[in-house]
Amino acid sequence: MWIYKVISYTFRFYEGALLIYIFSSWFPISRENIIIRFLEDICEPYLKLFRKILPPLAMVDFSPILAFIALGFIERLIYALVFGVSIF
């Protein structure tokens, strides 16, 4: 069961990092902040994949929605491969 917890905590951490990074873009926070730079380093490469698929429309970026959906699917896929359970 420990591997299940490791996988789960890893995905929860990354989802939290994505949420904080997304919300930080709504506020005038310095991009030189060490926490924001760390979040940018780990979140931006993943989000760029989805911005290629769905570019921002009228100053609204919908790519994080796709990113969260894909992250959930990837998590279920890993559970299926590791534990032999159904994806759906």
FIMI-761411 format. One record per atom (N, C-alpha, C): atom name; x, z, y; residue in one letter; residue number from 1. Coordinates in Angstrom, 2 decimals, always signed. Layout:
N
<pt atome="CA" xx="X" zz="Z" yy="Y" residu="A" num="NUM"/>
...
This chain:
88
<pt atome="N" xx="+0.81" zz="+0.00" yy="-1.20" residu="M" num="1"/>
<pt atome="CA" xx="+0.00" zz="+0.00" yy="+0.00" residu="M" num="1"/>
<pt atome="C" xx="+0.85" zz="+0.00" yy="+1.26" residu="M" num="1"/>
<pt atome="N" xx="+2.09" zz="+0.40" yy="+1.16" residu="W" num="2"/>
<pt atome="CA" xx="+2.93" zz="+0.47" yy="+2.35" residu="W" num="2"/>
<pt atome="C" xx="+3.15" zz="-0.91" yy="+2.95" residu="W" num="2"/>
<pt atome="N" xx="+3.23" zz="-1.95" yy="+2.11" residu="I" num="3"/>
<pt atome="CA" xx="+3.43" zz="-3.30" yy="+2.65" residu="I" num="3"/>
<pt atome="C" xx="+2.21" zz="-3.76" yy="+3.45" residu="I" num="3"/>
<pt atome="N" xx="+1.02" zz="-3.35" yy="+3.00" residu="Y" num="4"/>
<pt atome="CA" xx="-0.20" zz="-3.66" yy="+3.74" residu="Y" num="4"/>
<pt atome="C" xx="-0.15" zz="-3.03" yy="+5.13" residu="Y" num="4"/>
<pt atome="N" xx="+0.30" zz="-1.79" yy="+5.21" residu="K" num="5"/>
<pt atome="CA" xx="+0.38" zz="-1.10" yy="+6.50" residu="K" num="5"/>
<pt atome="C" xx="+1.42" zz="-1.74" yy="+7.41" residu="K" num="5"/>
<pt atome="N" xx="+2.55" zz="-2.15" yy="+6.83" residu="V" num="6"/>
<pt atome="CA" xx="+3.59" zz="-2.80" yy="+7.64" residu="V" num="6"/>
<pt atome="C" xx="+3.06" zz="-4.10" yy="+8.23" residu="V" num="6"/>
<pt atome="N" xx="+2.40" zz="-4.90" yy="+7.41" residu="I" num="7"/>
<pt atome="CA" xx="+1.83" zz="-6.16" yy="+7.89" residu="I" num="7"/>
<pt atome="C" xx="+0.77" zz="-5.88" yy="+8.96" residu="I" num="7"/>
<pt atome="N" xx="-0.10" zz="-4.95" yy="+8.68" residu="S" num="8"/>
<pt atome="CA" xx="-1.18" zz="-4.62" yy="+9.62" residu="S" num="8"/>
<pt atome="C" xx="-0.63" zz="-4.11" yy="+10.95" residu="S" num="8"/>
<pt atome="N" xx="+0.31" zz="-3.18" yy="+10.91" residu="Y" num="9"/>
<pt atome="CA" xx="+0.88" zz="-2.64" yy="+12.15" residu="Y" num="9"/>
<pt atome="C" xx="+1.63" zz="-3.71" yy="+12.93" residu="Y" num="9"/>
<pt atome="N" xx="+2.31" zz="-4.61" yy="+12.23" residu="T" num="10"/>
<pt atome="CA" xx="+3.03" zz="-5.69" yy="+12.91" residu="T" num="10"/>
<pt atome="C" xx="+2.06" zz="-6.57" yy="+13.68" residu="T" num="10"/>
<pt atome="N" xx="+0.97" zz="-6.94" yy="+13.04" residu="F" num="11"/>
<pt atome="CA" xx="-0.01" zz="-7.78" yy="+13.72" residu="F" num="11"/>
<pt atome="C" xx="-0.71" zz="-7.02" yy="+14.84" residu="F" num="11"/>
<pt atome="N" xx="-1.02" zz="-5.74" yy="+14.66" residu="R" num="12"/>
<pt atome="CA" xx="-1.65" zz="-4.96" yy="+15.74" residu="R" num="12"/>
<pt atome="C" xx="-0.70" zz="-4.84" yy="+16.93" residu="R" num="12"/>
<pt atome="N" xx="+0.60" zz="-4.64" yy="+16.67" residu="F" num="13"/>
<pt atome="CA" xx="+1.58" zz="-4.56" yy="+17.75" residu="F" num="13"/>
<pt atome="C" xx="+1.61" zz="-5.86" yy="+18.53" residu="F" num="13"/>
<pt atome="N" xx="+1.65" zz="-6.99" yy="+17.81" residu="Y" num="14"/>
<pt atome="CA" xx="+1.75" zz="-8.28" yy="+18.49" residu="Y" num="14"/>
<pt atome="C" xx="+0.46" zz="-8.58" yy="+19.25" residu="Y" num="14"/>
<pt atome="N" xx="-0.69" zz="-8.24" yy="+18.69" residu="E" num="15"/>
<pt atome="CA" xx="-1.95" zz="-8.44" yy="+19.41" residu="E" num="15"/>
<pt atome="C" xx="-1.98" zz="-7.60" yy="+20.69" residu="E" num="15"/>
<pt atome="N" xx="-1.51" zz="-6.37" yy="+20.60" residu="G" num="16"/>
<pt atome="CA" xx="-1.44" zz="-5.52" yy="+21.78" residu="G" num="16"/>
<pt atome="C" xx="-0.49" zz="-6.07" yy="+22.83" residu="G" num="16"/>
<pt atome="N" xx="+0.66" zz="-6.57" yy="+22.37" residu="A" num="17"/>
<pt atome="CA" xx="+1.62" zz="-7.16" yy="+23.30" residu="A" num="17"/>
<pt atome="C" xx="+1.02" zz="-8.38" yy="+23.99" residu="A" num="17"/>
<pt atome="N" xx="+0.30" zz="-9.20" yy="+23.23" residu="L" num="18"/>
<pt atome="CA" xx="-0.37" zz="-10.37" yy="+23.83" residu="L" num="18"/>
<pt atome="C" xx="-1.40" zz="-9.94" yy="+24.88" residu="L" num="18"/>
<pt atome="N" xx="-2.20" zz="-8.94" yy="+24.54" residu="L" num="19"/>
<pt atome="CA" xx="-3.22" zz="-8.48" yy="+25.50" residu="L" num="19"/>
<pt atome="C" xx="-2.59" zz="-7.95" yy="+26.78" residu="L" num="19"/>
<pt atome="N" xx="-1.56" zz="-7.14" yy="+26.65" residu="I" num="20"/>
<pt atome="CA" xx="-0.90" zz="-6.59" yy="+27.83" residu="I" num="20"/>
<pt atome="C" xx="-0.28" zz="-7.72" yy="+28.66" residu="I" num="20"/>
<pt atome="N" xx="+0.35" zz="-8.68" yy="+27.99" residu="Y" num="21"/>
<pt atome="CA" xx="+0.97" zz="-9.80" yy="+28.69" residu="Y" num="21"/>
<pt atome="C" xx="-0.08" zz="-10.64" yy="+29.42" residu="Y" num="21"/>
<pt atome="N" xx="-1.21" zz="-10.89" yy="+28.76" residu="I" num="22"/>
<pt atome="CA" xx="-2.28" zz="-11.68" yy="+29.38" residu="I" num="22"/>
<pt atome="C" xx="-2.86" zz="-10.94" yy="+30.58" residu="I" num="22"/>
<pt atome="N" xx="-3.16" zz="-9.66" yy="+30.42" residu="F" num="23"/>
<pt atome="CA" xx="-3.72" zz="-8.89" yy="+31.54" residu="F" num="23"/>
<pt atome="C" xx="-2.72" zz="-8.72" yy="+32.68" residu="F" num="23"/>
<pt atome="N" xx="-1.43" zz="-8.66" yy="+32.35" residu="S" num="24"/>
<pt atome="CA" xx="-0.43" zz="-8.51" yy="+33.41" residu="S" num="24"/>
<pt atome="C" xx="-0.38" zz="-9.74" yy="+34.32" residu="S" num="24"/>
<pt atome="N" xx="-0.82" zz="-10.88" yy="+33.81" residu="S" num="25"/>
<pt atome="CA" xx="-0.81" zz="-12.09" yy="+34.64" residu="S" num="25"/>
<pt atome="C" xx="-1.91" zz="-12.04" yy="+35.70" residu="S" num="25"/>
<pt atome="N" xx="-2.86" zz="-11.13" yy="+35.58" residu="W" num="26"/>
<pt atome="CA" xx="-3.95" zz="-11.01" yy="+36.55" residu="W" num="26"/>
<pt atome="C" xx="-3.58" zz="-10.13" yy="+37.73" residu="W" num="26"/>
<pt atome="N" xx="-2.48" zz="-9.40" yy="+37.62" residu="F" num="27"/>
<pt atome="CA" xx="-2.10" zz="-8.44" yy="+38.65" residu="F" num="27"/>
<pt atome="C" xx="-0.76" zz="-8.81" yy="+39.25" residu="F" num="27"/>
<pt atome="N" xx="-0.53" zz="-8.43" yy="+40.50" residu="P" num="28"/>
<pt atome="CA" xx="+0.75" zz="-8.76" yy="+41.15" residu="P" num="28"/>
<pt atome="C" xx="+1.88" zz="-7.85" yy="+40.69" residu="P" num="28"/>
<pt atome="N" xx="+2.32" zz="-8.06" yy="+39.47" residu="I" num="29"/>
<pt atome="CA" xx="+3.42" zz="-7.28" yy="+38.90" residu="I" num="29"/>
<pt atome="C" xx="+4.67" zz="-8.15" yy="+38.93" residu="I" num="29"/>
<pt atome="N" xx="+5.78" zz="-7.57" yy="+39.32" residu="S" num="30"/>
<pt atome="CA" xx="+7.03" zz="-8.32" yy="+39.39" residu="S" num="30"/>
<pt atome="C" xx="+7.42" zz="-8.83" yy="+38.01" residu="S" num="30"/>
<pt atome="N" xx="+7.77" zz="-10.09" yy="+37.94" residu="R" num="31"/>
<pt atome="CA" xx="+8.22" zz="-10.69" yy="+36.68" residu="R" num="31"/>
<pt atome="C" xx="+9.64" zz="-10.24" yy="+36.33" residu="R" num="31"/>
<pt atome="N" xx="+10.28" zz="-9.50" yy="+37.22" residu="E" num="32"/>
<pt atome="CA" xx="+11.61" zz="-8.96" yy="+36.95" residu="E" num="32"/>
<pt atome="C" xx="+11.54" zz="-7.62" yy="+36.23" residu="E" num="32"/>
<pt atome="N" xx="+10.34" zz="-7.08" yy="+36.08" residu="N" num="33"/>
<pt atome="CA" xx="+10.14" zz="-5.83" yy="+35.36" residu="N" num="33"/>
<pt atome="C" xx="+10.60" zz="-6.01" yy="+33.92" residu="N" num="33"/>
<pt atome="N" xx="+11.36" zz="-5.06" yy="+33.39" residu="I" num="34"/>
<pt atome="CA" xx="+11.94" zz="-5.19" yy="+32.06" residu="I" num="34"/>
<pt atome="C" xx="+10.87" zz="-5.27" yy="+30.97" residu="I" num="34"/>
<pt atome="N" xx="+9.77" zz="-4.56" yy="+31.14" residu="I" num="35"/>
<pt atome="CA" xx="+8.70" zz="-4.60" yy="+30.14" residu="I" num="35"/>
<pt atome="C" xx="+8.02" zz="-5.96" yy="+30.16" residu="I" num="35"/>
<pt atome="N" xx="+7.75" zz="-6.48" yy="+31.36" residu="I" num="36"/>
<pt atome="CA" xx="+7.11" zz="-7.79" yy="+31.48" residu="I" num="36"/>
<pt atome="C" xx="+8.03" zz="-8.88" yy="+30.93" residu="I" num="36"/>
<pt atome="N" xx="+9.32" zz="-8.77" yy="+31.19" residu="R" num="37"/>
<pt atome="CA" xx="+10.26" zz="-9.76" yy="+30.64" residu="R" num="37"/>
<pt atome="C" xx="+10.28" zz="-9.71" yy="+29.12" residu="R" num="37"/>
<pt atome="N" xx="+10.25" zz="-8.50" yy="+28.55" residu="F" num="38"/>
<pt atome="CA" xx="+10.21" zz="-8.36" yy="+27.09" residu="F" num="38"/>
<pt atome="C" xx="+8.95" zz="-8.99" yy="+26.53" residu="F" num="38"/>
<pt atome="N" xx="+7.81" zz="-8.69" yy="+27.14" residu="L" num="39"/>
<pt atome="CA" xx="+6.54" zz="-9.27" yy="+26.68" residu="L" num="39"/>
<pt atome="C" xx="+6.55" zz="-10.79" yy="+26.82" residu="L" num="39"/>
<pt atome="N" xx="+7.12" zz="-11.28" yy="+27.91" residu="E" num="40"/>
<pt atome="CA" xx="+7.21" zz="-12.73" yy="+28.10" residu="E" num="40"/>
<pt atome="C" xx="+8.09" zz="-13.36" yy="+27.02" residu="E" num="40"/>
<pt atome="N" xx="+9.18" zz="-12.71" yy="+26.68" residu="D" num="41"/>
<pt atome="CA" xx="+10.08" zz="-13.25" yy="+25.66" residu="D" num="41"/>
<pt atome="C" xx="+9.42" zz="-13.33" yy="+24.29" residu="D" num="41"/>
<pt atome="N" xx="+8.55" zz="-12.38" yy="+23.96" residu="I" num="42"/>
<pt atome="CA" xx="+7.95" zz="-12.40" yy="+22.63" residu="I" num="42"/>
<pt atome="C" xx="+6.60" zz="-13.12" yy="+22.59" residu="I" num="42"/>
<pt atome="N" xx="+5.92" zz="-13.24" yy="+23.73" residu="C" num="43"/>
<pt atome="CA" xx="+4.58" zz="-13.84" yy="+23.74" residu="C" num="43"/>
<pt atome="C" xx="+4.55" zz="-15.29" yy="+24.19" residu="C" num="43"/>
<pt atome="N" xx="+5.37" zz="-15.63" yy="+25.15" residu="E" num="44"/>
<pt atome="CA" xx="+5.29" zz="-16.97" yy="+25.74" residu="E" num="44"/>
<pt atome="C" xx="+5.58" zz="-18.11" yy="+24.75" residu="E" num="44"/>
<pt atome="N" xx="+6.57" zz="-18.00" yy="+23.86" residu="P" num="45"/>
<pt atome="CA" xx="+6.77" zz="-19.11" yy="+22.90" residu="P" num="45"/>
<pt atome="C" xx="+5.54" zz="-19.36" yy="+22.03" residu="P" num="45"/>
<pt atome="N" xx="+4.87" zz="-18.30" yy="+21.62" residu="Y" num="46"/>
<pt atome="CA" xx="+3.66" zz="-18.43" yy="+20.80" residu="Y" num="46"/>
<pt atome="C" xx="+2.52" zz="-19.05" yy="+21.61" residu="Y" num="46"/>
<pt atome="N" xx="+2.34" zz="-18.60" yy="+22.84" residu="L" num="47"/>
<pt atome="CA" xx="+1.27" zz="-19.13" yy="+23.68" residu="L" num="47"/>
<pt atome="C" xx="+1.51" zz="-20.59" yy="+24.07" residu="L" num="47"/>
<pt atome="N" xx="+2.77" zz="-20.98" yy="+24.23" residu="K" num="48"/>
<pt atome="CA" xx="+3.08" zz="-22.37" yy="+24.58" residu="K" num="48"/>
<pt atome="C" xx="+2.59" zz="-23.35" yy="+23.52" residu="K" num="48"/>
<pt atome="N" xx="+2.61" zz="-22.92" yy="+22.27" residu="L" num="49"/>
<pt atome="CA" xx="+2.11" zz="-23.79" yy="+21.20" residu="L" num="49"/>
<pt atome="C" xx="+0.65" zz="-24.16" yy="+21.44" residu="L" num="49"/>
<pt atome="N" xx="-0.12" zz="-23.21" yy="+21.91" residu="F" num="50"/>
<pt atome="CA" xx="-1.55" zz="-23.43" yy="+22.13" residu="F" num="50"/>
<pt atome="C" xx="-1.85" zz="-24.08" yy="+23.47" residu="F" num="50"/>
<pt atome="N" xx="-0.95" zz="-23.93" yy="+24.43" residu="R" num="51"/>
<pt atome="CA" xx="-1.13" zz="-24.62" yy="+25.72" residu="R" num="51"/>
<pt atome="C" xx="-0.93" zz="-26.12" yy="+25.56" residu="R" num="51"/>
<pt atome="N" xx="-0.16" zz="-26.53" yy="+24.56" residu="K" num="52"/>
<pt atome="CA" xx="-0.02" zz="-27.95" yy="+24.28" residu="K" num="52"/>
<pt atome="C" xx="-1.33" zz="-28.52" yy="+23.73" residu="K" num="52"/>
<pt atome="N" xx="-2.04" zz="-27.72" yy="+22.97" residu="I" num="53"/>
<pt atome="CA" xx="-3.31" zz="-28.15" yy="+22.38" residu="I" num="53"/>
<pt atome="C" xx="-4.43" zz="-28.09" yy="+23.41" residu="I" num="53"/>
<pt atome="N" xx="-4.48" zz="-27.00" yy="+24.16" residu="L" num="54"/>
<pt atome="CA" xx="-5.55" zz="-26.77" yy="+25.13" residu="L" num="54"/>
<pt atome="C" xx="-4.93" zz="-26.37" yy="+26.47" residu="L" num="54"/>
<pt atome="N" xx="-4.63" zz="-27.35" yy="+27.33" residu="P" num="55"/>
<pt atome="CA" xx="-4.03" zz="-27.01" yy="+28.62" residu="P" num="55"/>
<pt atome="C" xx="-5.02" zz="-26.25" yy="+29.51" residu="P" num="55"/>
<pt atome="N" xx="-4.50" zz="-25.51" yy="+30.49" residu="P" num="56"/>
<pt atome="CA" xx="-5.39" zz="-24.77" yy="+31.40" residu="P" num="56"/>
<pt atome="C" xx="-6.36" zz="-25.71" yy="+32.12" residu="P" num="56"/>
<pt atome="N" xx="-7.60" zz="-25.26" yy="+32.24" residu="L" num="57"/>
<pt atome="CA" xx="-8.64" zz="-26.03" yy="+32.92" residu="L" num="57"/>
<pt atome="C" xx="-9.07" zz="-25.27" yy="+34.17" residu="L" num="57"/>
<pt atome="N" xx="-8.95" zz="-25.91" yy="+35.33" residu="A" num="58"/>
<pt atome="CA" xx="-9.38" zz="-25.31" yy="+36.60" residu="A" num="58"/>
<pt atome="C" xx="-8.80" zz="-23.90" yy="+36.79" residu="A" num="58"/>
<pt atome="N" xx="-7.51" zz="-23.77" yy="+36.57" residu="M" num="59"/>
<pt atome="CA" xx="-6.79" zz="-22.51" yy="+36.74" residu="M" num="59"/>
<pt atome="C" xx="-7.17" zz="-21.43" yy="+35.73" residu="M" num="59"/>
<pt atome="N" xx="-7.87" zz="-21.79" yy="+34.67" residu="V" num="60"/>
<pt atome="CA" xx="-8.23" zz="-20.83" yy="+33.63" residu="V" num="60"/>
<pt atome="C" xx="-7.56" zz="-21.27" yy="+32.33" residu="V" num="60"/>
<pt atome="N" xx="-6.81" zz="-20.36" yy="+31.74" residu="D" num="61"/>
<pt atome="CA" xx="-6.06" zz="-20.65" yy="+30.52" residu="D" num="61"/>
<pt atome="C" xx="-6.82" zz="-20.10" yy="+29.31" residu="D" num="61"/>
<pt atome="N" xx="-7.33" zz="-21.00" yy="+28.49" residu="F" num="62"/>
<pt atome="CA" xx="-8.07" zz="-20.60" yy="+27.30" residu="F" num="62"/>
<pt atome="C" xx="-7.19" zz="-20.53" yy="+26.06" residu="F" num="62"/>
<pt atome="N" xx="-5.91" zz="-20.84" yy="+26.20" residu="S" num="63"/>
<pt atome="CA" xx="-5.02" zz="-20.84" yy="+25.03" residu="S" num="63"/>
<pt atome="C" xx="-4.90" zz="-19.47" yy="+24.36" residu="S" num="63"/>
<pt atome="N" xx="-4.99" zz="-18.34" yy="+25.07" residu="P" num="64"/>
<pt atome="CA" xx="-4.93" zz="-17.06" yy="+24.36" residu="P" num="64"/>
<pt atome="C" xx="-6.06" zz="-16.87" yy="+23.35" residu="P" num="64"/>
<pt atome="N" xx="-7.22" zz="-17.46" yy="+23.62" residu="I" num="65"/>
<pt atome="CA" xx="-8.32" zz="-17.35" yy="+22.65" residu="I" num="65"/>
<pt atome="C" xx="-7.92" zz="-18.03" yy="+21.35" residu="I" num="65"/>
<pt atome="N" xx="-7.37" zz="-19.24" yy="+21.46" residu="L" num="66"/>
<pt atome="CA" xx="-6.89" zz="-19.93" yy="+20.26" residu="L" num="66"/>
<pt atome="C" xx="-5.77" zz="-19.15" yy="+19.59" residu="L" num="66"/>
<pt atome="N" xx="-4.91" zz="-18.55" yy="+20.40" residu="A" num="67"/>
<pt atome="CA" xx="-3.79" zz="-17.79" yy="+19.85" residu="A" num="67"/>
<pt atome="C" xx="-4.28" zz="-16.60" yy="+19.03" residu="A" num="67"/>
<pt atome="N" xx="-5.29" zz="-15.89" yy="+19.51" residu="F" num="68"/>
<pt atome="CA" xx="-5.84" zz="-14.75" yy="+18.76" residu="F" num="68"/>
<pt atome="C" xx="-6.54" zz="-15.20" yy="+17.48" residu="F" num="68"/>
<pt atome="N" xx="-7.26" zz="-16.30" yy="+17.55" residu="I" num="69"/>
<pt atome="CA" xx="-7.92" zz="-16.83" yy="+16.35" residu="I" num="69"/>
<pt atome="C" xx="-6.88" zz="-17.21" yy="+15.31" residu="I" num="69"/>
<pt atome="N" xx="-5.83" zz="-17.91" yy="+15.74" residu="A" num="70"/>
<pt atome="CA" xx="-4.78" zz="-18.32" yy="+14.82" residu="A" num="70"/>
<pt atome="C" xx="-4.04" zz="-17.11" yy="+14.25" residu="A" num="70"/>
<pt atome="N" xx="-3.81" zz="-16.10" yy="+15.08" residu="L" num="71"/>
<pt atome="CA" xx="-3.12" zz="-14.90" yy="+14.61" residu="L" num="71"/>
<pt atome="C" xx="-3.92" zz="-14.21" yy="+13.52" residu="L" num="71"/>
<pt atome="N" xx="-5.23" zz="-14.13" yy="+13.69" residu="G" num="72"/>
<pt atome="CA" xx="-6.08" zz="-13.55" yy="+12.65" residu="G" num="72"/>
<pt atome="C" xx="-6.06" zz="-14.35" yy="+11.37" residu="G" num="72"/>
<pt atome="N" xx="-6.06" zz="-15.67" yy="+11.50" residu="F" num="73"/>
<pt atome="CA" xx="-6.00" zz="-16.53" yy="+10.32" residu="F" num="73"/>
<pt atome="C" xx="-4.65" zz="-16.37" yy="+9.61" residu="F" num="73"/>
<pt atome="N" xx="-3.57" zz="-16.32" yy="+10.37" residu="I" num="74"/>
<pt atome="CA" xx="-2.24" zz="-16.14" yy="+9.78" residu="I" num="74"/>
<pt atome="C" xx="-2.16" zz="-14.81" yy="+9.05" residu="I" num="74"/>
<pt atome="N" xx="-2.73" zz="-13.77" yy="+9.64" residu="E" num="75"/>
<pt atome="CA" xx="-2.72" zz="-12.46" yy="+8.99" residu="E" num="75"/>
<pt atome="C" xx="-3.47" zz="-12.51" yy="+7.65" residu="E" num="75"/>
<pt atome="N" xx="-4.64" zz="-13.13" yy="+7.65" residu="R" num="76"/>
<pt atome="CA" xx="-5.41" zz="-13.25" yy="+6.40" residu="R" num="76"/>
<pt atome="C" xx="-4.67" zz="-14.10" yy="+5.38" residu="R" num="76"/>
<pt atome="N" xx="-3.98" zz="-15.13" yy="+5.83" residu="L" num="77"/>
<pt atome="CA" xx="-3.20" zz="-15.98" yy="+4.93" residu="L" num="77"/>
<pt atome="C" xx="-2.06" zz="-15.19" yy="+4.29" residu="L" num="77"/>
<pt atome="N" xx="-1.39" zz="-14.37" yy="+5.07" residu="I" num="78"/>
<pt atome="CA" xx="-0.31" zz="-13.53" yy="+4.53" residu="I" num="78"/>
<pt atome="C" xx="-0.86" zz="-12.55" yy="+3.51" residu="I" num="78"/>
<pt atome="N" xx="-2.00" zz="-11.92" yy="+3.81" residu="Y" num="79"/>
<pt atome="CA" xx="-2.62" zz="-11.02" yy="+2.84" residu="Y" num="79"/>
<pt atome="C" xx="-2.96" zz="-11.76" yy="+1.55" residu="Y" num="79"/>
<pt atome="N" xx="-3.46" zz="-12.97" yy="+1.68" residu="A" num="80"/>
<pt atome="CA" xx="-3.81" zz="-13.76" yy="+0.49" residu="A" num="80"/>
<pt atome="C" xx="-2.58" zz="-14.08" yy="-0.34" residu="A" num="80"/>
<pt atome="N" xx="-1.49" zz="-14.42" yy="+0.32" residu="L" num="81"/>
<pt atome="CA" xx="-0.26" zz="-14.75" yy="-0.41" residu="L" num="81"/>
<pt atome="C" xx="+0.38" zz="-13.53" yy="-1.05" residu="L" num="81"/>
<pt atome="N" xx="+0.39" zz="-12.42" yy="-0.33" residu="V" num="82"/>
<pt atome="CA" xx="+1.06" zz="-11.21" yy="-0.82" residu="V" num="82"/>
<pt atome="C" xx="+0.23" zz="-10.48" yy="-1.87" residu="V" num="82"/>
<pt atome="N" xx="-1.07" zz="-10.35" yy="-1.62" residu="F" num="83"/>
<pt atome="CA" xx="-1.92" zz="-9.54" yy="-2.49" residu="F" num="83"/>
<pt atome="C" xx="-2.83" zz="-10.35" yy="-3.40" residu="F" num="83"/>
<pt atome="N" xx="-2.86" zz="-11.66" yy="-3.22" residu="G" num="84"/>
<pt atome="CA" xx="-3.70" zz="-12.50" yy="-4.07" residu="G" num="84"/>
<pt atome="C" xx="-5.18" zz="-12.34" yy="-3.82" residu="G" num="84"/>
<pt atome="N" xx="-5.55" zz="-12.03" yy="-2.59" residu="V" num="85"/>
<pt atome="CA" xx="-6.96" zz="-11.89" yy="-2.25" residu="V" num="85"/>
<pt atome="C" xx="-7.45" zz="-13.16" yy="-1.56" residu="V" num="85"/>
<pt atome="N" xx="-8.75" zz="-13.29" yy="-1.43" residu="S" num="86"/>
<pt atome="CA" xx="-9.34" zz="-14.46" yy="-0.79" residu="S" num="86"/>
<pt atome="C" xx="-9.07" zz="-14.45" yy="+0.71" residu="S" num="86"/>
<pt atome="N" xx="-8.89" zz="-15.62" yy="+1.28" residu="I" num="87"/>
<pt atome="CA" xx="-8.66" zz="-15.74" yy="+2.72" residu="I" num="87"/>
<pt atome="C" xx="-9.93" zz="-15.41" yy="+3.49" residu="I" num="87"/>
<pt atome="N" xx="-11.06" zz="-15.80" yy="+2.95" residu="F" num="88"/>
<pt atome="CA" xx="-12.33" zz="-15.61" yy="+3.68" residu="F" num="88"/>
<pt atome="C" xx="-13.05" zz="-14.48" yy="+3.08" residu="F" num="88"/>
